[in-house]
Each structure stands twice: as C-alpha cells, then as structure tokens.
Amino acid sequence: MDIGDMRREFESEGLDRDHLDDSPIRQFEHWFHDAREAGILEPNAMSLATAGSDSQPDLRTVLLKYFDDKGFVFYTNYGSRKAGEIDQNPKAALLFPWIGLNRQVIIQGPVEKVSKAESLRYFSSRPRGSQIGAWVSEQSKVITSRGLLEQKVAEIKRRFSQGDVPLPSFWGGYRVVPERIEFWQGRPSRLHDRFEYLRQDDGWLIQRLQP
C-alpha cells in the first residue's frame, strides 16, 4: 500500500525563544495544561523507548503519573520486559505525541527507581481492580489462555477479600531524569519549530534546531 501522498499542513502560531520558559519542566507543564484543555485523549500517554544489553530498541505506551524537577514517573511490574531492559541499560526516551495541537515533546535521560514510599502512595490511590491486576499479571510472560488469568484474578480477590490490597514487592515506579527535552511545534511547509533543552552544570542550555 502506497501512502506517500498522505500529508497535511501544520497550521500553528509557531514557537519562538521568547515564548519558552527557562525551565523545561515548567514549559512541559504549560504544554500539558494546553493538551488537557484541548481535550486531547489521555494527554499523559507517552511512548517509552528502552534498549537492553542487545541494543535492540523496544517501544510501548505507558502513562505518566507524576512529574517535577526531578523527573517523569511511571509505574510497572519490575519483572516486565521494560524493567529488564532498564536494569541492563538504565536509559530511556519518552515521546508525548500531541498531534491534535501539532506538538510533540521528547525527553531523554537516565532511569532510576522511585522510593518504596512513592510507589506505595500511588498504589494506594489506584482503584481496587487495578491493584488486584498488579498482583495477577506476570507482565510480559507467556500465558496459554486468558482463562488462566481470570482464575488468578479470582484467587487474588479471595486472598485479599478482607482489608486493603498491599503493594506487591515486584511492582513500583521508575523516574526518567531528563538530560535533554525537545519541544516540537508543527509549521506549514514542514518548516517546523524545534527547541531543545540540554542539562548543564549550572542550568539548561536552550537552542533552536533545524526542522
């Protein structure tokens, strides 16, 4: 199937250095607010790219759950494929594709586990069904049928029928600590605006990139 003629013009006001906050985290917060206000479906959905010791890139969509000056946090099973790759090569890239606003944000940097207290705080806020799901799934492992998964759900529900569902020892958060953040704004004729923030010892270097 030849889809080479699929294209559209990106109409926007553009992006100038004067429009940017000196902090990429505050700039991200501004754009994230815009995405929510525009009704972008799940604006916290982000592509997470990792690569293990074999250097084979891997990619999936996860949900951003927290961000601040220290980094961008998501949660997962510590036995999952992504967790194994992070253990082997603790670096990652994130992509927020806010296409409806002709925008995207790329974040790159090292990855670290969040504290158990942070994981517990978030886990305790999840719906009970999601908490049980965390206990049930040996994420990324082969399973022969969905029926086995449903049997395990029933087992875990019985196990924790009284009281709160505890935090599994094999589940928690990771924080991507940004060293580079790029803000991309689509413009007509593919002459897009791109600005990158590079972490320096004394702050952030901000520079415009060619489209």
HUZIJO-V845023 format. One line per field, one symbol per residue. burial: 1 if it has 24 or more other ideal C-beta (glycine too) atoms within 12 Angstrom, else 0. A space follows every 10 residues. Layout:
burial->???
This chain:
burial->0000000001 0001100001 0001101100 1101100000 0011011111 0000000101 0111111000 1111111101 1110110000 1111110100 1111111111 1011000110 0110010000 1111111010 0000000000 0010010000 0000101100 1111111111 1111110000 0111111010 0001010000 0
